[in-house]
Amino acid sequence: MQYLLELFLNGNLNQTLNEDFIKKQNNMQYIETIHSQLEQQSLIAILQQLTSGESIVRLKYELDSIDEEELYTSFIHGINHNERVLFWAYVLSLQCGLDEVGTRIVLDASKYHDVGRINDLVDPSHGERSASAIIELVNDPIYENPENMKLLQAIVELHSLNDTDSEKVRKKYGITDKKTFYTLFSILKDADALDRIRITYMQDTVSCLNPAYLRLLYSKRLLLAAHELNEFYMKNEEHTKGGKHEKYLY
């Protein structure tokens, strides 16, 4: 992971990274968003914004702190997916002006939202399993406040369910701060959804991400950057597993 991280954070983005976006931007589900007044952000522009302050230092720390051994292992929902979801959750957290507690909850949720997976199929129950498991995976002092742990578990459980289940999940965990709950689950769900561009069909010309379902306005400006980040991983991320050299696309 360190190899990729250094390339990524050092801005080694000279290679063309918008090929995938060019191929998919005229898909029917993209047209309204792409041709609206929402200017698309590039990955380079986002990195420049992060490096202008201390945000890039925090990002590197958070990426390095993911406990890969606890993750579900797969091409689709493995470490690379978790890193990208964490990246987008951090970008969205900054954009939404979250305080440190909210940011901590969203980042922890991003790291371990899929630990309850048992396969790569559509599985609405994996969020609930992940919510149960995440208690043992986080140890920040903020969770000494039970309300913060409830928020963490609730947004993790909800990430695999429809938004229409949000009230049921909120009441299940006894969360009274509706505004914070809505903001946090919107960030996690959008961060997870932005990485759906890695999944395609129709001979790889149609993305499984539908921008219409993104909740935050700023998320709709990140389609180009999401394609570029995934393409960067595809071109650069290599791991050696079990003595066999493999390229992990997802």
C-alpha positions in Angstrom: 0.0 0.0 0.0 2.9 2.4 0.8 4.1 2.3 -2.8 0.7 3.5 -4.1 0.3 6.0 -1.3 3.5 7.7 -2.1 2.7 7.9 -5.8 -0.7 9.2 -4.9 0.2 11.8 -2.3 3.2 13.0 -4.3 0.9 13.9 -7.1 2.6 11.6 -9.6 -0.4 11.9 -11.9 1.3 12.7 -15.2 -0.3 9.7 -16.9 -3.7 10.3 -18.5 -6.4 9.3 -16.0 -9.6 10.4 -17.6 -9.9 7.6 -20.3 -12.5 5.8 -18.3 -14.6 8.9 -17.7 -14.4 9.8 -21.4 -15.7 6.4 -22.3 -18.7 6.5 -19.9 -19.6 10.2 -19.5 -22.3 10.0 -22.2 -24.1 7.2 -20.6 -27.8 8.0 -20.1 -27.6 8.1 -16.2 -24.7 10.6 -16.4 -26.1 13.0 -18.9 -28.2 15.2 -16.6 -25.3 15.6 -14.1 -22.5 16.0 -16.6 -24.4 18.7 -18.7 -25.7 20.6 -15.7 -24.0 23.6 -14.1 -22.1 21.4 -11.8 -18.4 21.7 -12.7 -16.6 18.3 -12.4 -13.6 18.3 -10.0 -10.4 16.6 -11.2 -8.4 14.4 -8.9 -5.4 16.7 -9.3 -7.5 19.7 -8.1 -8.7 17.8 -5.1 -5.1 16.8 -4.2 -4.0 20.3 -4.5 -6.7 21.5 -2.1 -5.7 18.8 0.4 -2.0 19.6 0.1 -2.6 23.3 0.7 -3.0 22.6 4.4 -2.5 19.8 6.9 -5.4 17.7 5.4 -3.0 15.5 3.4 -1.1 14.5 6.5 -4.4 13.4 8.2 -5.4 11.5 5.0 -2.1 9.6 4.9 -2.4 8.7 8.6 -6.0 7.4 8.1 -5.1 5.4 5.1 -2.2 3.8 6.8 -4.3 3.0 9.9 -6.7 0.6 8.1 -6.3 -2.9 9.6 -6.3 -4.9 6.4 -6.4 -8.2 8.2 -9.9 -7.4 9.4 -11.3 -6.6 6.0 -13.2 -8.9 3.7 -10.8 -10.0 1.1 -11.9 -9.7 -2.5 -11.3 -7.8 -5.8 -14.6 -6.0 -5.4 -14.8 -5.1 -1.7 -11.2 -5.5 -0.5 -8.6 -3.1 0.6 -8.5 -0.9 -2.5 -12.3 -0.3 -2.3 -11.9 0.6 1.4 -9.1 3.0 0.7 -11.1 4.8 -1.9 -14.2 5.0 0.2 -12.1 6.5 3.0 -10.7 9.0 0.6 -14.1 10.2 -0.6 -15.5 10.2 3.0 -12.6 12.4 4.1 -13.1 14.8 1.1 -16.8 15.0 1.8 -16.3 15.5 5.6 -14.1 18.5 4.9 -16.6 19.9 2.4 -19.5 19.5 4.9 -17.4 21.1 7.7 -17.7 18.2 10.1 -16.3 18.6 13.6 -13.6 16.1 14.8 -16.2 13.7 16.4 -18.2 13.5 13.2 -15.1 13.1 11.1 -13.8 10.3 13.3 -17.1 8.4 13.1 -17.3 8.7 9.3 -13.7 7.7 8.7 -14.0 4.7 11.0 -17.2 3.7 9.3 -15.5 4.0 5.9 -12.6 1.7 7.0 -14.8 -1.1 8.2 -18.2 -0.8 6.5 -17.8 -4.1 4.7 -16.2 -6.3 7.4 -19.5 -8.2 7.7 -19.4 -9.3 4.0 -19.5 -13.0 3.3 -19.6 -12.6 -0.5 -19.5 -9.9 -3.2 -23.2 -10.2 -4.1 -26.0 -7.8 -3.2 -26.5 -8.4 0.5 -28.6 -5.9 2.5 -27.7 -7.7 5.7 -23.9 -7.2 5.6 -24.3 -3.7 7.0 -25.9 -5.0 10.1 -23.2 -7.7 10.5 -20.5 -5.0 10.0 -22.2 -2.8 12.6 -21.9 -5.6 15.2 -18.3 -6.3 14.3 -17.1 -2.7 14.3 -17.4 -2.4 18.1 -14.2 -4.5 18.4 -12.3 -2.6 15.7 -12.4 1.0 16.9 -10.8 2.3 20.1 -10.9 6.1 19.9 -11.8 7.9 23.2 -14.8 9.4 21.5 -16.6 6.0 21.8 -16.6 6.3 25.5 -19.7 8.3 24.8 -22.2 5.6 23.9 -24.0 8.1 21.6 -21.0 8.2 19.3 -20.9 4.4 19.1 -24.6 4.3 18.3 -24.0 6.8 15.4 -21.1 4.7 14.1 -23.1 1.4 14.2 -26.2 3.0 12.7 -24.6 4.5 9.6 -22.7 1.3 9.0 -25.9 -0.7 9.2 -27.7 1.7 7.0 -25.1 1.9 4.3 -26.3 -1.4 2.8 -30.0 -0.6 3.1 -32.3 1.9 1.3 -32.5 5.4 2.5 -36.2 4.7 3.3 -34.9 2.5 6.1 -33.2 5.4 7.8 -35.9 6.2 10.4 -36.1 2.5 11.3 -32.4 2.3 11.9 -32.3 5.6 13.7 -34.9 4.5 16.1 -33.3 1.1 16.6 -30.2 2.7 17.9 -32.0 5.4 19.8 -30.4 8.3 18.0 -32.1 11.7 18.7 -29.8 14.0 16.7 -31.5 13.6 13.3 -29.4 16.2 11.5 -26.1 14.7 12.5 -27.3 11.2 11.7 -28.5 12.3 8.2 -25.3 14.1 7.4 -23.0 11.2 8.5 -24.9 8.5 6.7 -25.2 10.7 3.6 -21.4 11.1 3.5 -20.8 7.3 4.0 -23.3 6.3 1.5 -22.1 8.8 -1.1 -18.4 7.8 -0.6 -19.3 4.2 -1.0 -21.5 5.0 -4.1 -18.8 7.0 -5.8 -16.6 3.9 -5.9 -19.3 2.1 -7.8 -17.7 3.4 -11.0 -15.3 0.4 -10.6 -18.2 -1.9 -11.5 -19.4 -1.8 -15.1 -21.5 -3.6 -17.6 -22.4 -3.4 -21.3 -18.8 -4.2 -22.4 -17.4 -1.8 -19.8 -19.1 1.3 -21.2 -21.8 1.8 -18.6 -21.0 2.5 -14.9 -23.0 1.1 -12.1 -22.9 4.5 -10.4 -26.1 6.5 -10.9 -25.5 10.1 -9.9 -29.2 10.7 -9.4 -28.9 8.6 -6.2 -26.1 10.7 -4.7 -27.4 12.6 -1.7 -24.9 15.6 -1.4 -24.7 18.2 -4.1 -20.9 18.2 -3.9 -20.8 14.4 -4.5 -22.3 15.0 -7.9 -19.2 17.1 -8.8 -16.9 14.2 -8.1 -17.7 11.9 -11.0 -14.6 12.7 -13.0 -12.3 12.5 -9.9 -13.9 9.1 -8.9 -13.1 7.7 -12.4 -9.6 9.1 -12.2 -8.9 7.7 -8.8 -10.1 4.2 -9.8 -8.1 4.4 -13.0 -5.0 5.4 -11.0 -5.4 2.3 -8.9 -5.8 0.1 -11.9 -2.7 1.4 -13.5 -0.5 1.4 -10.4 -1.6 -0.8 -7.6 0.2 -4.2 -7.4 0.4 -6.6 -4.5 2.2 -9.8 -4.0 0.0 -12.4 -2.4 1.0 -15.9 -1.5 4.1 -15.8 -3.6 2.1 -15.1 -6.7 2.2 -11.7 -8.4 -1.3 -10.4 -9.0 -2.8 -7.1 -10.1 -5.7 -6.0 -7.9 -8.1 -3.9 -9.9 -10.6 -3.3 -7.2 
